[in-house]
Amino acid sequence: QVQLVESGGGLVQAGGSLRLSCAASGSSIRVMTMGWYRQAPGKQRELVAAITRAGNTNYADSVKGRFTISRDNAKNTVYLQMNSLKPEDTAVYYCNAETLTMYHYWGQGTQVTVSS
């Protein structure tokens, strides 16, 4: 079992920055692929960024060059640095952990609101 707890969301003006954190407990995330997803009202949940156990990353086209995902296995934590935020980035952001058997764990989500 893996428990994921997101933090760092909030209200920010367009052009601002936020750093989301996802603290894992119950098991080490060292061998897991970790990801950040988001879901805006009336829209499907979408992948924002992911990082493999080897440190390889991929990003949604809409956030490339603005967001950076990173992981600290010693702290069992994943981060999402979000810069140059836009109103369209407003959503609930969810942390995801994918195990070697491709089982997915989810956090409860943290709200990010970007005002114009």
C-alpha positions as CSV (number, residue, x, y, z in Angstrom):
1,Q,0.0,0.0,0.0
2,V,1.1,3.5,-0.8
3,Q,-0.4,6.6,0.6
4,L,0.2,9.9,-1.3
5,V,-0.4,13.3,0.1
6,E,-0.2,16.4,-2.1
7,S,0.5,19.9,-0.9
8,G,1.5,23.3,-2.2
9,G,-1.6,24.2,-4.2
10,G,-3.3,27.6,-3.9
11,L,-4.3,30.7,-5.6
12,V,-1.8,32.6,-7.7
13,Q,-1.8,35.3,-10.3
14,A,-1.1,34.5,-14.0
15,G,2.7,34.5,-14.5
16,G,3.3,33.3,-11.0
17,S,4.8,30.1,-9.7
18,L,3.8,27.3,-7.4
19,R,5.6,24.1,-6.2
20,L,3.6,21.1,-5.5
21,S,4.9,18.3,-3.3
22,C,3.7,14.7,-3.1
23,A,4.8,12.8,0.0
24,A,4.6,9.1,-0.1
25,S,4.3,6.6,2.8
26,G,3.8,3.0,3.3
27,S,6.3,1.9,0.6
28,S,9.3,3.3,-1.1
29,I,8.7,5.0,-4.4
30,R,12.2,4.3,-5.6
31,V,11.2,1.8,-8.3
32,M,7.9,3.5,-9.2
33,T,7.0,5.8,-12.0
34,M,5.6,8.9,-10.5
35,G,3.3,11.3,-12.2
36,W,1.2,14.5,-11.8
37,Y,-2.2,14.6,-13.4
38,R,-4.8,17.4,-13.4
39,Q,-8.5,17.6,-13.8
40,A,-10.3,20.9,-14.6
41,P,-14.1,21.2,-14.1
42,G,-16.0,19.5,-16.9
43,K,-12.8,17.9,-18.4
44,Q,-11.1,14.6,-18.2
45,R,-8.1,14.0,-16.0
46,E,-4.9,14.4,-18.0
47,L,-1.3,13.6,-17.5
48,V,0.8,16.7,-16.8
49,A,4.2,15.2,-16.2
50,A,5.8,11.9,-15.2
51,I,9.2,10.7,-14.1
52,T,10.5,7.1,-14.3
53,R,12.6,5.4,-11.7
54,A,15.6,6.1,-14.0
55,G,14.8,9.8,-13.9
56,N,13.4,10.1,-17.4
57,T,10.7,12.7,-17.7
58,N,7.9,13.5,-20.1
59,Y,5.5,16.4,-20.2
60,A,2.2,17.4,-21.7
61,D,2.8,19.8,-24.6
62,S,0.8,22.5,-22.8
63,V,3.3,22.6,-19.9
64,K,6.6,22.0,-21.6
65,G,9.2,24.6,-20.8
66,R,7.1,25.8,-17.8
67,F,6.7,22.9,-15.5
68,T,9.5,20.6,-14.0
69,I,8.9,17.3,-12.3
70,S,11.5,15.9,-10.0
71,R,11.9,13.3,-7.3
72,D,13.8,12.8,-4.1
73,N,13.8,9.1,-3.3
74,A,15.5,9.6,0.0
75,K,12.6,11.8,1.1
76,N,10.0,9.6,-0.8
77,T,8.7,12.7,-2.3
78,V,7.9,14.0,-5.8
79,Y,7.7,17.6,-6.8
80,L,6.2,19.7,-9.6
81,Q,7.6,23.1,-10.1
82,M,5.1,25.2,-12.0
83,N,6.3,28.5,-13.5
84,S,4.6,31.1,-15.8
85,L,1.3,29.8,-14.7
86,K,-1.7,30.5,-16.9
87,P,-5.5,30.6,-16.1
88,E,-5.9,27.4,-18.1
89,D,-3.6,25.6,-15.6
90,T,-6.4,25.9,-13.1
91,A,-7.4,22.4,-11.9
92,V,-7.1,19.9,-9.2
93,Y,-3.7,18.3,-9.4
94,Y,-3.3,14.7,-8.4
95,C,-0.1,12.7,-7.6
96,N,0.1,9.2,-9.1
97,A,2.4,6.3,-8.4
98,E,2.7,3.4,-10.8
99,T,4.1,0.2,-9.4
100,L,6.2,-2.4,-11.4
101,T,3.0,-4.4,-11.8
102,M,1.3,-1.3,-13.2
103,Y,-1.0,-0.8,-10.2
104,H,-1.8,2.9,-9.7
105,Y,-2.1,4.8,-6.4
106,W,-3.6,8.2,-6.2
107,G,-3.5,11.1,-3.9
108,Q,-6.5,13.1,-2.8
109,G,-5.6,16.1,-5.0
110,T,-4.7,19.7,-4.4
111,Q,-6.4,22.7,-5.9
112,V,-4.4,25.1,-8.1
113,T,-6.2,28.3,-9.2
114,V,-4.6,30.8,-11.5
115,S,-6.3,34.2,-11.7
116,S,-6.0,36.4,-14.8
